[in-house]
Amino acid sequence: MVFIGEYLKNTRIQKKITTNQVCKNLNISKYLVKQIEEDKFNKDFNNAYLTGHIRTYAKFLDLDDDEVVRKFKIQ
């Protein structure tokens, strides 16, 4: 099973987008992008906050954000 973070990272790499581009366009920290891509969601993350970032990241990559969020909630 491919986790959402891995899926987002693989898509980003396939589209030749750097993490710096993601951070700049989405106005989020490199730390948060790394945590999402590595599927490292600790208890300190607010679930609604995290879900919003994942949705925005999916949209940025031209993915179906509803499907990505649905899979994230299942994992």
TIBAMAR-119552 format. One line per 4 residues: their letters; for each residue y, z, x of N, C-alpha, C. Coordinates in pm, 1 decimal. Layout:
a = Y/Z/X/Y/Z/X/Y/Z/X ~ ...
This chain:
mvfi = -118.8/0.0/83.2/0.0/0.0/0.0/124.9/0.0/87.5 ~ 215.5/-90.1/59.9/341.1/-97.1/132.2/442.7/-9.9/58.4 ~ 501.0/83.3/131.1/602.0/169.9/72.0/735.3/95.6/62.6 ~ 822.1/143.2/-23.5/949.2/77.2/-51.2/1034.5/61.7/74.4
geyl = 1044.0/165.3/154.5/1124.3/156.4/276.6/1075.5/47.2/368.9 ~ 945.0/39.4/385.0/885.0/-64.2/470.0/912.8/-202.9/410.8 ~ 903.6/-213.8/279.8/931.3/-340.4/210.7/1076.2/-383.6/232.0 ~ 1169.7/-289.5/216.5/1311.0/-320.5/237.8/1337.1/-360.7/382.8
kntr = 1278.8/-287.9/475.0/1296.6/-318.2/617.5/1241.6/-456.5/651.1 ~ 1120.1/-485.8/604.8/1059.4/-616.2/632.4/1142.6/-729.9/573.2 ~ 1194.6/-709.0/453.9/1279.5/-809.6/390.8/1407.6/-829.3/470.3 ~ 1467.9/-718.1/513.0/1590.9/-725.2/593.1/1567.1/-804.0/721.7
iqkk = 1458.2/-775.1/789.0/1426.1/-843.7/914.8/1399.0/-991.6/889.7 ~ 1325.8/-1020.1/784.3/1294.7/-1158.8/749.2/1422.8/-1238.7/722.8 ~ 1522.3/-1173.1/664.8/1649.6/-1239.3/633.7/1746.5/-1235.0/752.1 ~ 1700.1/-1178.1/863.6/1779.1/-1168.6/986.7/1910.2/-1093.4/965.6
ittn = 1898.5/-981.1/896.8/2012.7/-893.4/871.7/1993.5/-768.3/957.5 ~ 2097.0/-728.3/1028.8/2086.4/-609.2/1113.2/2115.6/-483.4/1031.2 ~ 2073.2/-369.6/1084.3/2104.6/-243.3/1017.7/2255.3/-221.0/1015.9 ~ 2324.5/-267.1/1119.3/2470.7/-253.8/1121.9/2534.4/-330.6/1006.9
qvck = 2482.3/-447.8/975.3/2534.1/-525.7/863.2/2510.0/-452.5/731.5 ~ 2392.2/-392.5/718.0/2360.7/-316.3/597.1/2460.4/-201.4/583.0 ~ 2478.1/-126.5/689.7/2568.6/-10.9/687.1/2710.9/-52.5/651.2 ~ 2758.3/-158.2/711.9/2894.9/-203.7/688.2/2912.9/-251.9/544.2
nlni = 2819.7/-332.2/495.2/2831.9/-389.6/361.3/2811.0/-287.1/250.5 ~ 2722.8/-190.3/273.1/2692.8/-91.3/170.2/2770.1/38.3/189.4 ~ 2839.7/48.4/302.5/2917.8/167.0/334.5/2830.7/294.0/333.4 ~ 2715.7/283.3/399.4/2627.9/400.1/415.2/2594.7/416.5/563.6
skyl = 2554.6/535.1/600.2/2530.3/565.2/741.2/2401.5/501.4/791.4 ~ 2399.4/478.0/921.8/2279.9/423.7/985.7/2164.3/523.1/970.7 ~ 2196.1/651.2/973.5/2094.6/755.2/955.3/2024.5/738.3/820.1 ~ 2101.7/717.5/714.0/2043.1/703.4/580.4/1960.4/576.2/570.1
vkqi = 2008.7/466.5/626.7/1931.8/341.5/624.8/1798.3/362.1/696.4 ~ 1802.8/430.0/809.9/1680.6/456.7/885.7/1584.5/543.6/804.5 ~ 1635.9/646.3/739.7/1550.8/734.0/658.1/1485.4/655.1/544.1 ~ 1561.5/568.6/479.2/1507.0/487.3/370.0/1399.7/393.6/424.2
eedk = 1429.7/322.9/532.5/1335.0/225.1/586.7/1208.4/289.6/640.7 ~ 1217.3/414.8/681.5/1100.1/485.5/733.0/1032.5/570.9/625.9 ~ 1081.7/559.4/502.0/1026.2/636.1/390.1/1023.3/785.6/418.8 ~ 1128.1/833.7/482.4/1139.5/976.2/514.7/1239.4/1041.4/420.4
fnkd = 1189.8/1079.9/305.6/1274.8/1138.8/203.7/1247.8/1288.1/199.1 ~ 1333.4/1365.2/263.9/1311.0/1509.5/264.9/1370.6/1573.6/139.7 ~ 1346.9/1699.7/124.1/1389.1/1772.7/4.6/1540.6/1785.9/-7.2 ~ 1613.0/1759.2/102.1/1758.6/1769.8/99.6/1825.2/1653.5/25.5
fnna = 1753.1/1542.4/12.2/1809.8/1426.3/-56.5/1809.0/1448.2/-206.6 ~ 1921.3/1423.6/-268.9/1930.1/1425.3/-414.2/1862.4/1298.4/-463.8 ~ 1766.7/1311.7/-555.3/1687.0/1197.8/-599.5/1773.6/1089.0/-664.0 ~ 1871.7/1127.0/-744.0/1958.7/1027.9/-808.2/2041.8/953.6/-703.0
yltg = 2090.6/1027.4/-606.1/2169.1/970.8/-496.3/2084.3/870.9/-417.5 ~ 1963.5/911.4/-383.1/1872.5/827.0/-306.9/1833.6/702.7/-386.2 ~ 1803.3/719.7/-513.4/1766.4/606.7/-599.1/1881.0/506.1/-606.3 ~ 2002.7/554.5/-615.5/2119.7/466.4/-617.6/2133.1/384.5/-490.7
hirt = 2109.5/447.3/-377.0/2117.0/375.0/-249.4/2005.9/271.6/-238.2 ~ 1887.7/306.8/-283.2/1776.3/212.1/-278.5/1805.3/92.9/-370.1 ~ 1859.7/119.6/-486.6/1896.3/11.2/-580.0/2001.2/-80.6/-516.7 ~ 2103.3/-22.4/-456.5/2209.9/-100.4/-393.3/2156.1/-181.6/-276.2
yakf = 2069.5/-121.3/-199.0/2007.8/-189.6/-84.0/1924.7/-307.9/-134.2 ~ 1846.5/-288.6/-238.4/1764.2/-396.3/-294.8/1852.4/-511.6/-343.9 ~ 1961.6/-478.8/-413.1/2054.5/-582.9/-460.4/2113.4/-659.3/-342.8 ~ 2151.2/-586.7/-237.7/2208.0/-649.0/-118.5/2111.3/-750.9/-58.4
ldld = 1981.7/-721.3/-66.7/1879.2/-811.0/-12.4/1833.9/-915.9/-114.3 ~ 1902.6/-924.4/-227.2/1869.3/-1018.4/-335.1/1728.6/-997.1/-390.1 ~ 1690.7/-870.6/-403.2/1561.9/-834.4/-461.5/1584.0/-786.9/-604.8 ~ 1476.4/-780.6/-680.9/1482.6/-726.8/-817.3/1496.1/-575.4/-805.7
ddev = 1618.8/-525.2/-820.9/1645.0/-383.2/-797.6/1571.0/-293.3/-896.2 ~ 1553.9/-337.7/-1020.9/1478.7/-256.7/-1117.8/1333.8/-239.9/-1073.5 ~ 1273.9/-346.4/-1022.9/1135.6/-341.6/-976.6/1122.3/-253.5/-852.5 ~ 1216.9/-265.1/-761.1/1214.3/-183.2/-639.3/1225.4/-35.6/-674.9
vrkf = 1316.6/-0.9/-763.4/1334.4/139.0/-804.1/1209.6/188.5/-877.5 ~ 1152.2/106.0/-961.4/1030.2/144.9/-1033.1/918.8/178.4/-933.4 ~ 901.2/92.9/-834.5/798.1/117.3/-732.1/829.7/240.7/-648.8 ~ 958.1/263.3/-620.6/998.2/382.3/-546.2/960.3/508.6/-622.8
kiq = 985.4/509.1/-753.0/953.7/627.2/-834.1/804.6/652.2/-842.6 ~ 724.7/546.6/-836.4/578.4/560.2/-840.0/527.3/617.7/-707.7 ~ 585.1/572.9/-597.7/534.6/616.3/-466.6/561.6/762.9/-448.1
